[in-house]
Amino acid sequence: MILHVCCAPDATTAVERLRDEGYEPVLLFFNPNIQPDEEYLKRLEAVRTLSDILNLTLIVENLPVDLWKKEIEEFKDYGEGSIRCFKCIEYRLRFAAWYAKKNNFKAFSTTLTTSPKKNILWIHSIGEKLSKDFNIEYIRRDFRKKDGFKRSVELSKMFGLYRQNYCGCIYSLREKRLGMITR
């Protein structure tokens, strides 16, 4: 299965739980939303570290940031948790579903459901729609259940993983700097 990874901390719990269920996820780091470049590289390095620690296959895919910006442009002034985030999640999960299907994986999922800041109903509705669109199974999980987020914090500390303090896009960074978002 392909596991779309937004960041290493969220992946810790997701991988642990999926392995407990008998899955061996292949990590897909596809996040053109993460900016600036220094932040992207910090998060990617943390995912590489985690994949090494847990002996996981990691696939890194990049598309130009401009394609992501074009997708989000009309919603850029909406706040975090708005339709802007929905479109961003949809963009990244669409790529994950497409990639999984193109490369003969049987299923896909995402680590985004580890974060208590994300709208899990949106994530699952997007995943299920893409499952139908691409004729591939979406593994619907709520990784924050049963103290999943707390577990991700513990594992991140244990593994020495970088933990970010904003969602990732330049718009959420701007909102963080203006004090509109607290993390």
Residue, then its C-alpha position, 0 to 999 in steps of 0.5 A: m500500500i502507498l501511505h501518503v506522508c505529510c510529515a515524519p511525526d504523523a507517520t510514526t503512529a500511522v506506520e505503527r498501527l498499519r504494521d499491527e494490522g499486517y500492512e507494510p506501507v510504502l511511504l510517499f512524500f508528495n507535498p508541494n505545499i510545504q514552503p519555504d524550501e528550507e522547511y520542505l527539506k527539514r520535513l523531508e530529512a525527518v521522513r528519510t530518518l524515519s524510513d531508515i529507522l523503521n526500514l521502510t521504502l520511501i518514494v519522494e515525488n515532486l511537481p512544481v510548486d506553481l501547479w499546487k499554487k494554481e490549484i489553491e490560488e482562488f482560496k489563498d486568502y481563506g484561513e487555515g481549516s477552510i476550503r483552501c486546506f480541503k483543496c490542498i489535501e485533495y490535490r495531494l491525495r489525488f496524486a497519491a491515488w494516481y501514483a498507487k494505481k499507476n504503480n500497481f499498489k492495491a491501496f492508499s492511505t494518508t498520515l494526515t489523519t494523525s493530526p488533531k488540526k485536520n478535518i478527518l471527515w474531509i480527508h475520508s470523503i476525499g479518499e473515498k471519492l478518489s478510491k472510486d475515481f481510480n478504482i483503488e482501495y482507500i484505507r480509511r483510518d483515524f490515526r489520532k484515535k486511542d491517543g494516536f497524536k500523543r503517541s506520535v509526539e512520544l515516538s518523535k521524541m524517541f527518534g529525534l524527529y523534527r516537529q514543525n509548528y505550522c501546517g506547511c504552506i506559505y499561507s499557513l506560515r503567514e497566518k502563524r506569523l500574524g498570530m492567527i494560528t497557535r500550535 
